[in-house]
Amino acid sequence: MLHGLRSSGCRIIQHSPPSRAPFQISFELPTGERTGIVAYAFLANTRTTVNRPADEHRFQVKYGTKDGLLHPLWQDPYGLYTTLFVGIDPARGYFVGADPVLHSPTRFFISIEFKERHIDGALKTGWTAWERDRRQDDQPVEVLVAGTPAMFLRYIAFEREALGEDQGHRHLLAERSTVDWPPRATPVLGGMPGPSRLHALAHELDLSEAEVMDLIQQAPRLKMAVRGWVAEEHLARRLRATPGIAEAVRVEGDREIDVIVRLDGCSESIGIQCKNVLRKAAADGSPRVDFQRTRASRQDACSRYYTASDFPVVAACLHAVTESWEFRYTLSRELDAHQRCPGRLASNVKVDERWLADPMAILQSVF
């Protein structure tokens, strides 16, 4: 980690001893910005394991004894430090990064597996990303990234940007990410506009509109929150522009339903949940949705999965695949049942012929 940062022109300010974990490193970027990482770092290896594929490698997540407890992964509430959850093979010269939000809390010990072809790709190009192979179809989808020491700063910038993102956009950001960090501010032409021309929020914050946008760009958690709201806002706008829909309103706060619509001449409302698709399509080219909650209760493992009564309609946002804000719609009752959890819906969902581009064709079928 130190070598990777130094090779990218960073100056190490302070680092914790290698005998204490997680590892903390403070450094100065070539731009002069000072920041740091808290790295839950583990040794990756290529040793063959009995009863496992010969091309499968891993890093084992283990600190101390196997206590069976859940350990939260620390995140800096002020955003000064970036949390990494990473396996490193110093002999071959690569790292593999997993999503620290998806893995928090984690158990000691668990194993993160990956294939030789992924490491070959990282060593050839310096950087790659892929969906981790799942041992069971109903396990959450996870996007891993890998790279060489020269790309370690890019990895930090990526995790800073991808914090809290769904896996489809995590994959998209991995393919787009660069080492240009922090993002360059957009110059304000003509100085600060007058109050009559300034957005009310910008006026309240005493910033130009461009400075507000730059602030969102440079604050990963803020940008993540804005991106989620943007998908829902685009959905609500598309629905409001659809003939036959009298009203479409976004629902604020933590909830299962993202948008409520009401059809012309109908007093009853319809709840819609907006789900982002994954970056990687199915073998037949269909977009895919990882259709489950992030967490399940300890008392009921099946609570991770939705029921058809949670919301009548699902809208799949295709942005992670098409990079445009377009949607497909289906009835939740038309989705496949979960094979192991009675009354629950399957988590591995393809956006197939059951999903339509015309929302009215679906909404009129609710009642």
N, C-alpha and C positions, 0 to 999 in steps of 0.2 A: 504493500500500500504506500509506504514512504517512497519507494523507488518510482512508482507510477506517478505520484504527485510531483516529485522533483523533476522527472523527465518531461513533464508538461509545463515546467517553468514556475512551479509553485515554491514558496519558501516555507519550510516547516517552522512553526512558532513553538509548538509544544506537543509532546505525545506521551501517552501513558506507557508504562513498562509492559513488555510482552507477557509478563506473568499475571496480568490483571485483565479481566474481560468484563464487559465489552471494551473494545479498544477505542480510545479517544484521541483524535488528532486535530489540532488547530493549525491552520495554514493561511498563507496569504497568496491570493491569486495573482497572475501577471498583471491584472488590471489594478491591483492595489487593494481590492476588497478582502477583508479578513472573515473567515468562516471556519467551519470544522465539520467533522463527521464523528458519529458514534457507531462503530462497526461491530455487529455480532458476526464475527468472522470465524470460519471453521476450515479445517484442512480437507481439501478435495483430493480424491485419489482415483487411480485407475485399476485397483486390484480387483481381480475376478472373485465374485462371491458365489458360493455354492447355491445351486438351484435358481440362479438369476442369469439373464441373458449375458453372453460374453462381451457384448458391446455396450453394456450398461455400466455407468460410473456414478459416483455419488459424493456428497459430503454429509457427514453425520453431525446433527445439531446436538451437541452435548457439552455442558459445562458442569463440572462437579459430579455429584452422584445422581443416579436415576431415581428421583423422588416421586415421580408420578404426578407432580403438581403442574399447574398452568402458570407460566411465567410471562407477564406482559413485556413487550418490547418498547423501550422508552422512545418517546418522540418529544422533541423540543417544542414546547408551546409557543416559543418566540420565533421559531424558524431559523435560528442562527446555526444550529447543527442539523445535519442530514443523517437520518438513520439508515444504515445498510444492513442487510441480512444476506451474507455472501459466503460462498465457498471458494477457496484459493488453492491452486496447485502450483507451488513455487518451482517445482522441478520442471514442469512443462510450460509454465509461464502463461497461465490463464486464470480468470475468475468467472464464477457463475453466480449471478444475483437473483434472489427470490424477492417476492413482494413482502416487505416487513409489516404492512398493514394486514394483509391476508393471513399472515402467520402469527399475529398477536391476538391472544396469548399463545405461546408455544409450549410443548412438552420437551423435556430432556429425557430420553433420547428420541429423535426422529431422524429419518433419512430423506434427503432430497436427491432423486435420481435424474440422470440425463444420459444421453447417448453419445457415442464416440463421434457420430456425424456432426453433432452440434459443436463439439470442441474442434473438430477439423475445420468447420466453417469459421469459428472464431479465430483460430490460428492463421487461417489463410487471409481473411479480410480484416481482422482486428476487432470486429464487432458483429454480433448476430443476436436475434431474438426468436423465440419459438414458444409454442404451447407445450407445457410439460405433459408427457404421457401419463394417463390416469389409470390406476389399477382397477378402478370401478367407474362405470359411466356416470354415476350420480355424485362423484366427488367434484368439488368446485374446480372450474377451469383456472389454471394458473399460467401466467406468461413469465418465462425466465429469460434473462439476457446473459450474454457471455462476451468476454473480450480479453485483450492482452493488456499488459501494464501500461502501454502507451495510451490506452483508452480508459484508464481508471478515472480520470477527471470527467470524461464524458459520462461515465457510469454514475458518478456523484450528481452531476447536473441532471441526468435523466431521473434519478430517484427523487431529487428535489422537485422536479416538474411533475412526476407521476404520482406523488403522494395522494393516496385515497382514491385514485381513479379506478373505474371498472376495468376489467381485463382487456376488453376490446380496445379501449382508448390507451391503456398501458402499452399494448402491442403497437398501436399506431404511433404513439410518442417515441417508442423505442426505434422505430424505423426512421422517424424524422429527426431525432435528437442530434445535437451537435455539441462541440465543446465551446461554443460562443456563450459564455456565462460570466457575469450576468448579461441578460439581453441588453442590447444597446438602446438607450433612450431615444425616442423620436423627437427631433428638434421642434420647438414651437415657433412657427412662422408668424411674424407680426406682433409678437408679445401677447400678453393676456387680453382676451377680448373683453368688451364691456359687459356689465351685468345683464343688460337686456338681451345679449346674444349668448350668454353662458347658461349651460344646463344648471338647473337648480341645485343638484347634488354637487357639481363642481364648484358652484358659487359658495355653497355651505362649507365645503372642505377647503376653500381658498386655494384651489389648484386650477390649472387650465384643464380642458377636457382631454387634451393629449397626455397631460401628466397623470390624470386619473387612469387612463388606459395603460400607460406605462407601469403604473403601480400594480394594476391587475396582472400584467404580463410578468412582473418580477416577483410576485407573491404567489408561490405554488398553491397554497391552500385556498387562497382567494380565487385564483384562476380555476381550480378544480370545482369549487362551489358554483362559480359563474357558468362553467361549461355544462354542469348538470341542469341548471336553471334554463340555460339557452335551449337545450334539447326540448324541455317541457314547453318553453315559450314558442318555439317553432311548431311544436305539435298543436298547441292551442290556436295559433294563427292559421295553420292549415285547416283545422276543423272549423274555425269561424268563417273561413272563406268558402266552405263547402255548402252548396245549395241544399236546403232542407234542415240545416242545423241552426237553431235559433240562438244558442248560447254555448260558449266553451270557456270555462274558467279554470285557471291553474289553482291547485290546492296547496297552500303553504304549510310548512312544518313537516315533522317526521310522520309519514303515513304510507299506506299501501296504494292509495289512489292519488294520481298525479294531476289528472284533469277530469272535470265533471262537465258533461255536455247535456243539452236538452234539445230535443228535436222540435221542429215546427208543429204546433198544435198538440203537443204532448206535455203534460204537467210533471211527469216523472223524469228524474235525472239518471244519467248513466255514468258510472265511474270507469275510468281508463287508467291502467298503469302503463308507464313508458319504460321500455327496457332497451338498452343498447345492445347491439349485436357484437359478436366477437370479430376480430380482424380476419381470422382464418376461416374460410368457407368449408362446408362439408365436401365429401368426395364428389357429390353430384353437382357442386357449385352453389348449393343453397346456403344463404346466410344462416348462422347459428346463434342461439341465445342460451346463455347459462342461466337457467330459470330457477333460481333458488335464492334464499336469503343468505347473507354473509355468515350469520351465526345461528345455531340451534340451542334450545334450552338444554340444560344438563339432564332434566327429567325426561325429555322426549326428543330423541334424535330426529324424528320425522318432522318436527316443527320447523326444520329448515326449509321444507317444501311447501308450496302454496296449495290452496284448495280452490276449486272453481267458484266457491262462494266469496272469496276474498275480493274479487273485482270481476265484473262480467266481460270486460274487453281488455285485450293487451295490444299495445302499439309497439312495434319493433322499429327503433331508430337505426337506419342503415349507415349513419355517418362514418363509423369506424371502417366500413368496407368501401363505400362510394365517395366518402369525404364531401358529401352534400347532405343537407337536412331533409331527407325523405323517409317515409314511413310505410309500414305494412301493418294490417290490422287483422285480428282474429278474435273469436269468442274463446274465453278461457275454458268453457265446457267442452270445446272441440279438441283440446289438447290431450295428449296421451296420458294415461294414468301411470302413477309410479308403481313399479313392480314389487317393491318391498314395503311400501307404506300405504295401506288402504285409505282411500279418501283423499289422497294427495296427488298432485300433478308431477309428471316426470320432469327432471331438471335438464335433460339433454334434448333441446328443442331445435328443430329445423324450421326455417321460414320457407315452407313449401306451398303447395297449392291451396292449403287451408287459409293462407294469409293473403289478403287482397289490398290493392292500392286504393280502392274506393272505400272510404270509411262508412258511407251510408249503407252499402251492401251488408256490412257487419252490424252496424248500430240498429238497423231496422229489424234485425233478427234476434235482438236481445229479449223483446217482450213476447 
